[in-house]
Amino acid sequence: MTNSKDYQKNILIVGGGFAGISCVKGLADCPATVTLIDQRNYHLFQPLLYQVATAVLSPADISSPIRHMLRNQKNVRVGLGRLTGVNLQQKFAQFPKIKAHYDYLVLATGARDFYFGNEEWAHLAPGLKTIDDALEIRRRVLLAYEEAEWEADEESRRAKLTFVVVGGGPTGVEMAGALKEIAAQTIPKDFRHIDTTTARVILVEGSDQLLGGMPKKLGDRARKDLEAMGVEVRLNSLVTDLKSGIVSIGAEDLPAENIIWAAGVKASLVGETLNTALDPAGRVRVTPDLTIPGHPDVFVIGDLAYVEDSQTGKSVPGVAPAAIQMGQYVAKVIRQEIENHESATNRTAYTYQDKGTMATIGRNKAVAEIRGHSFYGFFAWLLWCIVHLIPLVDYRSRLSVIFSWVGSYFSFAKNARLITGNPEVKVKKLRRD
Ligand SMILES: Cc1cc2nc3c(=O)[nH]c(=O)nc-3n(C[C@H](O)[C@H](O)[C@H](O)COP(=O)(O)OP(=O)(O)OC[C@H]3O[C@@H](n4cnc5c(N)ncnc54)[C@H](O)[C@@H]3O)c2cc1C
């Protein structure tokens, strides 16, 4: 029989993204059994996904097997599975093959693309959330040039060489800049019949500024830089319909065969299974200690959580540093309670340390806002590189990214310019959750 003194609490963490991994790491050496379960076997560094979509980096550069990352943390068990529901009363989480009981549950399943009720658009306009998305975008972009090279009809060739990015947030701005660079700098010499520099890249944004979450002057600067590169920026413009080969922007039907969705995100479906209050983006409204109201043993963190900062009252943004800080906070709370045999009544509220935001615009341009200071151009781009390189989980990956970036910076080459899958299949459907 187990002595109650020997009983080790079970901490179940679902989701091995920024939030989940930082929570697991914060629980190193904690006298508890920590179980991390993710539907994928790897951690993905999402901020560099667009570099995979635009053929600069390979998938392995920005991802790392979770099991390997946590191999030295002896109190951790890793599992592969997709959470389908939680029984809050009986304290177990349901996966297709197992039921996992918990004393503490940490939900960190992130966000997914959102098409504002037009889910049928997903296969016409892939979003950029997963490695599969990035590879599909890369495939479509490279295929578009291949097809245009042998297209005799002028109108149809123009449509193949028209790229529309929907949504002017950081992902849209980064994608639009990178697509224009591919067309204007990377591949012109590779083709004989087409002039790739004439490819149109159109960035469509519904509001009156790019980079909506950042100060207006940064959005204006991003717009200026993109326009100088040849990107057509359309503000106050809404995509009203998508059909194969046609994007409707307001009353205009624009022939365009390549559409990329960067317009909306919604929290992972896990939130909807909890029977608790959600915000309009599907995020779980958590209490100041990041738990579900009435369930102090169930934490929700990262992009899945809606929380207002206890000091500023503003909602904490869905960015990697916030997710990491939430994971660290929860690890500290749980560790303290287990180690000191404390109850859940002594918790201090979570506070977000805003370390700034940034977005790249091209090969050596970016905008950044750090502690109230704005940075532009090459310096901001250097900052962006450093910020994104340092957290890359493993050393091998960091080195390979440095080589790929430095290589492509000086040579304008794109290292991973492979069309994978069957080129005859124009539109591959991806799972969107
Ligand atoms: C293209 C792109 C660019 C970005 N750029 C930046 C940037 O420059 N700077 C920045 O700070 N932030 C950026 N972000 C946002 C940042 O990546 C997120 O805020 C951060 O990843 C959130 O971390 P998370 O742990 O909550 O979720 P995620 O990192 O998304 O991790 C969620 C994990 O949960 C798993 N999961 C999901 N559902 C289930 C389920 N049902 N069962 C089991 N496992 C599940 C997933 O497989 C995944 O591993 C970017 C995001 C994207 C998509």
The ligand as an SDF file (V2000), in Angstrom:
LIG
                    3D

 53 58  0  0  0  0  0  0  0  0999 V2000
    3.3970   32.6800  -38.0710 C   0  0  0  0  0  0  0  0  0  0  0  0
    3.4960   33.1570  -36.6430 C   0  0  0  0  0  0  0  0  0  0  0  0
    4.4190   34.1230  -36.3150 C   0  0  0  0  0  0  0  0  0  0  0  0
    4.5380   34.5540  -34.9980 C   0  0  0  0  0  0  0  0  0  0  0  0
    5.4770   35.4940  -34.7060 N   0  0  0  0  0  0  0  0  0  0  0  0
    5.6570   35.8680  -33.4300 C   0  0  0  0  0  0  0  0  0  0  0  0
    6.7060   36.7710  -33.0780 C   0  0  0  0  0  0  0  0  0  0  0  0
    7.4550   37.2350  -33.9460 O   0  0  0  0  0  0  0  0  0  0  0  0
    6.8560   37.1050  -31.7690 N   0  0  0  0  0  0  0  0  0  0  0  0
    6.0510   36.5790  -30.7950 C   0  0  0  0  0  0  0  0  0  0  0  0
    6.2550   36.8690  -29.6200 O   0  0  0  0  0  0  0  0  0  0  0  0
    5.0390   35.7430  -31.0930 N   0  0  0  0  0  0  0  0  0  0  0  0
    4.8260   35.3690  -32.3740 C   0  0  0  0  0  0  0  0  0  0  0  0
    3.8100   34.4970  -32.6940 N   0  0  0  0  0  0  0  0  0  0  0  0
    2.8770   34.0650  -31.6260 C   0  0  0  0  0  0  0  0  0  0  0  0
    3.4780   32.9600  -30.7780 C   0  0  0  0  0  0  0  0  0  0  0  0
    4.0210   31.9540  -31.6020 O   0  0  0  0  0  0  0  0  0  0  0  0
    2.3920   32.4050  -29.8680 C   0  0  0  0  0  0  0  0  0  0  0  0
    1.9240   33.4540  -29.0360 O   0  0  0  0  0  0  0  0  0  0  0  0
    2.9110   31.2640  -29.0100 C   0  0  0  0  0  0  0  0  0  0  0  0
    3.3050   30.1900  -29.8360 O   0  0  0  0  0  0  0  0  0  0  0  0
    1.8470   30.7850  -28.0260 C   0  0  0  0  0  0  0  0  0  0  0  0
    2.3660   29.7280  -27.2830 O   0  0  0  0  0  0  0  0  0  0  0  0
    1.4040   28.5840  -26.7500 P   0  0  0  0  0  0  0  0  0  0  0  0
    2.2780   27.6490  -25.9870 O   0  0  0  0  0  0  0  0  0  0  0  0
    0.2280   29.1630  -26.0940 O   0  0  0  0  0  0  0  0  0  0  0  0
    0.8540   27.8560  -28.0410 O   0  0  0  0  0  0  0  0  0  0  0  0
    1.6260   27.0750  -29.1790 P   0  0  0  0  0  0  0  0  0  0  0  0
    3.0400   27.4970  -29.2830 O   0  0  0  0  0  0  0  0  0  0  0  0
    0.7610   27.2020  -30.3800 O   0  0  0  0  0  0  0  0  0  0  0  0
    1.6120   25.5530  -28.6860 O   0  0  0  0  0  0  0  0  0  0  0  0
    0.4170   24.8500  -28.5420 C   0  0  0  0  0  0  0  0  0  0  0  0
    0.7600   23.3580  -28.4890 C   0  0  0  0  0  0  0  0  0  0  0  0
   -0.4100   22.6480  -28.1600 O   0  0  0  0  0  0  0  0  0  0  0  0
   -0.5380   21.5020  -28.9840 C   0  0  0  0  0  0  0  0  0  0  0  0
   -1.9640   21.1720  -29.0700 N   0  0  0  0  0  0  0  0  0  0  0  0
   -2.9610   21.9080  -29.6500 C   0  0  0  0  0  0  0  0  0  0  0  0
   -4.1530   21.2880  -29.4990 N   0  0  0  0  0  0  0  0  0  0  0  0
   -3.9010   20.1440  -28.8200 C   0  0  0  0  0  0  0  0  0  0  0  0
   -4.7330   19.0880  -28.3550 C   0  0  0  0  0  0  0  0  0  0  0  0
   -6.0650   19.0800  -28.5200 N   0  0  0  0  0  0  0  0  0  0  0  0
   -4.1470   18.0430  -27.7000 N   0  0  0  0  0  0  0  0  0  0  0  0
   -2.8060   18.0230  -27.4890 C   0  0  0  0  0  0  0  0  0  0  0  0
   -1.9690   19.0170  -27.9030 N   0  0  0  0  0  0  0  0  0  0  0  0
   -2.5200   20.0670  -28.5500 C   0  0  0  0  0  0  0  0  0  0  0  0
    0.0710   21.9370  -30.3000 C   0  0  0  0  0  0  0  0  0  0  0  0
    0.4930   20.8120  -31.0490 O   0  0  0  0  0  0  0  0  0  0  0  0
    1.2300   22.8230  -29.8370 C   0  0  0  0  0  0  0  0  0  0  0  0
    2.4140   22.0930  -29.6630 O   0  0  0  0  0  0  0  0  0  0  0  0
    3.6780   34.0360  -34.0020 C   0  0  0  0  0  0  0  0  0  0  0  0
    2.7310   33.0690  -34.3390 C   0  0  0  0  0  0  0  0  0  0  0  0
    2.6410   32.6220  -35.6510 C   0  0  0  0  0  0  0  0  0  0  0  0
    1.6230   31.5670  -36.0070 C   0  0  0  0  0  0  0  0  0  0  0  0
  1  2  1  0
  2  3  1  0
  2 52  2  0
  3  4  2  0
  4  5  1  0
  4 50  1  0
  5  6  2  0
  6  7  1  0
  6 13  1  0
  7  8  2  0
  7  9  1  0
  9 10  1  0
 10 11  2  0
 10 12  1  0
 12 13  2  0
 13 14  1  0
 14 15  1  0
 14 50  1  0
 15 16  1  0
 16 17  1  0
 16 18  1  0
 18 19  1  0
 18 20  1  0
 20 21  1  0
 20 22  1  0
 22 23  1  0
 23 24  1  0
 24 25  2  0
 24 26  1  0
 24 27  1  0
 27 28  1  0
 28 29  2  0
 28 30  1  0
 28 31  1  0
 31 32  1  0
 32 33  1  0
 33 34  1  0
 33 48  1  0
 34 35  1  0
 35 36  1  0
 35 46  1  0
 36 37  1  0
 36 45  1  0
 37 38  2  0
 38 39  1  0
 39 40  1  0
 39 45  2  0
 40 41  1  0
 40 42  2  0
 42 43  1  0
 43 44  2  0
 44 45  1  0
 46 47  1  0
 46 48  1  0
 48 49  1  0
 50 51  2  0
 51 52  1  0
 52 53  1  0
M  END
$$$$
